[in-house]
C-alpha cells in the first residue's frame, strides 16, 4: 500500500517490480529443483557406490587368499587374511 504523501507508482514501475519478482522466483524455483535432483541422485547412487566398495574389498581379499594358497599356505590359514612378511637377509 502507498502512503498518501508519496506519489503512486506508475503502472510501468509496478510492472517492472512484478517482472523482477517473477524472475527472482523463477531462479529460486530452478535452483530448488536442481538441489532436489542432486539430493535424489546422491541418495540413489550412494548404495551402489557402497556396494561397489564392498565388492572391491571382497575381491581383493579373494585375490590375496589365492596368492597365499599359490605360495603354499594352507587354505584355512589363507582365509584368515594373513599377510606374508619376507625375512630380511643380511
Rosetta blueprint (number, residue, H / E / L):
1 X L
2 X L
3 X L
4 X L
5 X L
6 X L
7 X L
8 X L
9 X L
10 X L
11 X H
12 X H
13 X H
14 X H
15 X H
16 X H
17 X H
18 X H
19 X H
20 X H
21 X H
22 X H
23 X H
24 X H
25 X H
26 X H
27 X H
28 X H
29 X H
30 X H
31 X H
32 X H
33 X H
34 X H
35 X H
36 X H
37 X H
38 X H
39 X H
40 X H
41 X H
42 X H
43 X H
44 X H
45 X H
46 X H
47 X H
48 X H
49 X H
50 X H
51 X H
52 X H
53 X H
54 X H
55 X H
56 X H
57 X H
58 X H
59 X H
60 X H
61 X H
62 X H
63 X H
64 X H
65 X H
66 X H
67 X H
68 X H
69 X H
70 X H
71 X L
72 X L
73 X L
74 X L
75 X H
76 X H
77 X H
78 X H
79 X L
80 X L
81 X L
82 X L
83 X L
84 X L
85 X L
86 X L
87 X L
88 X L
89 X L
90 X L
